[in-house]
Amino acid sequence: TASNKTVDLVDDVRPASITFNNSAGNDYTVGGVGSIGGGTGITKLGTGTATISTTNNDFDGEVAVNEGTLHVASANALGSTVGGTTVASGATLDVGGADLGDEVVTASGAGAGGKGAITSSTAPPGSFRNLRYLTLTGDTTFGADEGARWDIRSLDEDTPGTLTGGGHALTKEGAGTVSLSDIGDPDLGDITINNGGLVTQFSSTLGRPGSVTINAGGELAFFSNDPERP
């Protein structure tokens, strides 16, 4: 908690730990030219949103999104790939259009307010690549705001990405688009698309779901099973 809800880092900091604990309507932002480093981790508590926009973070600790929303506004917001990121049931990671590279993310649940355990509030500024490694530990909702899109996508044929569904059910919410691109079989359970688009691209499949339900306002699209095509 803090009285100043916008923190501009002017230098590199290496705290022992960082915890955001803020209620809805009391959103925090960390930005500036500095960075977060060392062995620290980040924990998100409370129902509000915390945004990290610092661009050179290289901390090695785990990011634990336990409550509310953690909004990622730069590719290095979550630090190095050593600690990984876990999204608890009822919490949301908003990838914000950022390419998070090799960050290993584990998630489950419907997300904060049912908007998705993983979502994006913005369209990516460049390539459609946000996550490469995502594991579902329970039934999970993906979201995307109107006009936004995020992808689970391989880097190339030699460095594939993975969605490890574990047979859990997947629900799609939000008017935007989520794309599974060149990740093979995601091993998903039942799939329900309530709103917006769910896209499979190149080598990606839906696995062997028991059922696929597309409700009014939802769309399922298949885009090119040939990875040589654009």
Disulfide bonds with the S-S distance in Angstrom:
none
